[in-house]
């Protein structure tokens, strides 16, 4: 009788571990890169502040390659620059995933979509938080919903000092559909 009680207790402890450790819903915090280092720094600061205030486990998905047509051997990707700007803010406390191929917002989300499909089941999709600039949100939101329509992300916006960027977005937003179609072809 004591053996069965011990086995039963061991089973309960094991199942508690499985439920606690393997069914924890993660937040995937996406930080969109930028070729402009000032804008990238604003986004990194906003991401650090958000993650430090979050109550749930986080995975930091930092996305951004090199926009130049010819990449020199010494060119760091936007994702690598972002991690370097973080200056060890998350040492051993958060999983960091670097996506270093994307050259625009649509590609950021295509690579994110494929990473999510490889790492999560349809029934266990993570909550997505996207850090980008305030001026970039409307276009990024349209692109995200065109590429990953089954997830509604939360937004964490950096306040940008770039006045011209608001005007540039009026031009870029006209290309959303084309950007989505081109990005979907890369996979």
Secondary structure as UniProt FT lines:
FT   HELIX           2..22
FT   STRAND          27..32
FT   HELIX           37..53
FT   STRAND          58..63
FT   TURN            73..74
FT   HELIX           78..86
FT   TURN            87..93
FT   STRAND          95..99
FT   HELIX           105..119
FT   HELIX           122..124
FT   STRAND          127..133
FT   HELIX           134..136
FT   HELIX           137..147
FT   TURN            149..150
FT   STRAND          154..158
FT   HELIX           163..172
FT   HELIX           173..175
FT   HELIX           176..184
FT   TURN            185..186
//
